[in-house]
Amino acid sequence: MKLSNLFIVLFCTFVAKAQVNSDSAMIKRFFDRELSKGQCYDNLKELCKGYGKRLSGSPIAAGAVEWSYNKMKSYGFDNIYKQEVMVPHWVRGVKEKATYRKSDTSKVERVAVCALGGSIGCKIEGAVIEVNSFEVLKALGKEKVKGKIIFFNRPMDDTNINTFGAYSGAVNQRSRGANEASFMGASGVIVRSMSLGLNRFPHTGAMMRYTDSVPKIPACAISTMDAEKLSSDLSKNSKLKFALEMSSEWLPDTLSHNVICEIKGIEFPQEIIVFGGHLDAWDMAEGAHDDGAGVVQCLEALRLFKELGIRPKRTLRCVFFMNEENGMKGGLKYAEEAKKKNEKTILALESDEGGFTPRGFSFDASGDTLKRLINYKRFFEPYYMSDFHEGGGGTDISPLKDQGTVLMDLNPDTQRYFDFHHAATDVFQSVNKRELELGAAGIASMIYLIDKYGL
Amino acid sequence: MKLSNLFIVLFCTFVAKAQVNSDSAMIKRFFDRELSKGQCYDNLKELCKGYGKRLSGSPIAAGAVEWSYNKMKSYGFDNIYKQEVMVPHWVRGVKEKATYRKSDTSKVERVAVCALGGSIGCKIEGAVIEVNSFEVLKALGKEKVKGKIIFFNRPMDDTNINTFGAYSGAVNQRSRGANEASFMGASGVIVRSMSLGLNRFPHTGAMMRYTDSVPKIPACAISTMDAEKLSSDLSKNSKLKFALEMSSEWLPDTLSHNVICEIKGIEFPQEIIVFGGHLDAWDMAEGAHDDGAGVVQCLEALRLFKELGIRPKRTLRCVFFMNEENGMKGGLKYAEEAKKKNEKTILALESDEGGFTPRGFSFDASGDTLKRLINYKRFFEPYYMSDFHEGGGGTDISPLKDQGTVLMDLNPDTQRYFDFHHAATDVFQSVNKRELELGAAGIASMIYLIDKYGL
């Protein structure tokens, strides 16, 4: 090698190393600032305590939109706006009551129930048939099912370390159970809550819209503990009657909003990096982990750029999506508008798996892009975020995939997630400040790298 | 290569691969069984709710010893015994009260305090001097310090991702503060609690025994929130008087016990694998994370061997150490007895960092042994436990190091640990069932590999 060539190689190595060091230093600034002076925890408290049951279409959700908009305004970003979106409007109503007797002479057992999101109201009573799958249901035959209440009682698999995998393995009972049971002639549906282990909280969640071809029948969730009890009682008396009363109902679709803020890029403003979570939440508690955590983390990531005086090359856009829980209208609308405007969204990142200690990121990307993203792991290992893998791309950002956008999820530890998911337990107090902040700093750091080096 | 040689290589590769597969399958059995039918969570509840404030020497600690012994008996292990150990016996007493006035005309402010473990009782009142280090204290000079109450207010470093590192950086104020302040002529000590961020709970913990050369002065902890408030009030009125009353006292040393159970090895019974945590706990709450979690996890690991019908080659011994918190007498006694009996303890594993999601193990080992241990990581990655590194060796097992024992710690996620550590918040409800169980299965799996392949 000629001396001059050697010099070039050495110089390039030096520059590359210096760049890594300066990136590491910047990432440390994000984490240090967030862990010492972060605001996302206080923001989560405001959101949860002020606008807890912010289900799409509700006045509380409208309040949460205003809160979000004003909060973004207070941070003085370049561009802050609400994006109109029509959302479904389902209301739980005040009455949710279920009772049964173990035998004709037993005392009345009261069971805590919650309507599944989308269920009609009802006042029914009927015998119960327990099944653990649609196949078993079908095998019973229409004659046997007719007029009965079908009790879907297949537990989430406790042995699955991937709790979202366990969820996927059971959730069709909730999402499709009412339609399947109605097709067989049932009068109602009880679903074992999507939760791991045994606890006393019913967990709600979306069910599919009723299909027109079958009658609408009501569907409720009971806690995993009550599911065990009901199953045991049924084994002793298969004729026991279950009475269910709920006053849930559908109202007309309502105007709501995605809430959006951004810092304009100074070099490639037309290249957009989107990151967000969903602002709406089920009406059982405060939507702290699902997904208050996600929206305040993403807002915080943008705020950190501002606070640390970092001008991005590309446009950084934080989106609070509306209606992830029961319609996904916000995510669809956002992608539709982006397409109309011919926007170039290079990356979309979602945080919607709870505000727990972040373990890494997952990527819906391929080839060199995927390699480069996974290679960023080295920057995150000092923060115990070393699980970088292919996969994912959350609900709200998924419609952007068609536009060539790389999708990415923040992946926290999720062992506790299904203790809180869609239940009365999902309150601000169930979120740990440091764990939440680590996620916010992690998002800011990842966006920093992608903004700096592109994709 | 001759054909016969090629055959040998292929055969060996096949055997090695089959072995890895069978080990992976066995480890999966541990995790599956634990997550579906584990008993450690119920055991933790019994221990915490039945024997919460089990500080060394107390009747509650004696009850916890009996509970442990009977629990071990109920599992039918080969050998179950109590090992006598004399422990210090300090009692908090009923009165803990602190007040001050911002100014002579202000109303009385009441501050939640707790005596540091080992403090004398007192009824004192005095002016307060805030310092953040021993150097600052010394620089004040004896004249200024004389008769004053010294307020150690150096926070744990929130920006340290390693929360135990943050703890190490602040804990000398608690452990040595009283001695250092007494040397300078102070009348008492207030210590900012060892906790991250701001919360309203005072955290106790051991202080060094008083040195004979200086007068004994009382020492208490106040919450991080109250520390901020007191500091602010002092900045406005440096002359405010702080009144402290505590009725803690030392009683004579008391007979207590380590509690031990084992399964005898069938091939090398003289080689012993020890794993344990500490049974004693501070008297503020229930010692759930510190260290009820550790003892029930280790007991569970042994129980899993029994339940799955795995006969170990080596002797597996679970030890509930007594008196880790304020004397370490159990750990010392255990090592002393092992030495007397000339036991060959090949490995000692400790779980004493809280019952949170396990992230991996750390090893006090070197050379090929360290390499082999770190190489076991591949078996744990499916359970998200991939942080295998050199370091550690917990308090109770550390005296075994001199006997050539390899030391190992279970390392969980610790972002939440100092919310609970030594405070009223360390209750059973703060432990998540799955997170606890993952640790128990992880310990069982690691012991399985070490038993099978030796060290």
Boltz contact constraints between the chains, C-beta under 6 A:
constraints:
  - contact:
      token1: [A, 32]
      token2: [B, 159]
      max_distance: 6.0
  - contact:
      token1: [A, 35]
      token2: [B, 158]
      max_distance: 6.0
  - contact:
      token1: [A, 35]
      token2: [B, 159]
      max_distance: 6.0
  - contact:
      token1: [A, 36]
      token2: [B, 158]
      max_distance: 6.0
  - contact:
      token1: [A, 36]
      token2: [B, 159]
      max_distance: 6.0
  - contact:
      token1: [A, 158]
      token2: [B, 35]
      max_distance: 6.0
  - contact:
      token1: [A, 158]
      token2: [B, 36]
      max_distance: 6.0
  - contact:
      token1: [A, 159]
      token2: [B, 32]
      max_distance: 6.0
  - contact:
      token1: [A, 159]
      token2: [B, 35]
      max_distance: 6.0
  - contact:
      token1: [A, 159]
      token2: [B, 36]
      max_distance: 6.0
  - contact:
      token1: [A, 161]
      token2: [B, 383]
      max_distance: 6.0
  - contact:
      token1: [A, 197]
      token2: [B, 433]
      max_distance: 6.0
  - contact:
      token1: [A, 357]
      token2: [B, 413]
      max_distance: 6.0
  - contact:
      token1: [A, 357]
      token2: [B, 415]
      max_distance: 6.0
  - contact:
      token1: [A, 383]
      token2: [B, 161]
      max_distance: 6.0
  - contact:
      token1: [A, 413]
      token2: [B, 357]
      max_distance: 6.0
  - contact:
      token1: [A, 415]
      token2: [B, 357]
      max_distance: 6.0
  - contact:
      token1: [A, 415]
      token2: [B, 434]
      max_distance: 6.0
  - contact:
      token1: [A, 415]
      token2: [B, 435]
      max_distance: 6.0
  - contact:
      token1: [A, 416]
      token2: [B, 432]
      max_distance: 6.0
  - contact:
      token1: [A, 432]
      token2: [B, 416]
      max_distance: 6.0
  - contact:
      token1: [A, 433]
      token2: [B, 197]
      max_distance: 6.0
  - contact:
      token1: [A, 434]
      token2: [B, 415]
      max_distance: 6.0
  - contact:
      token1: [A, 435]
      token2: [B, 415]
      max_distance: 6.0
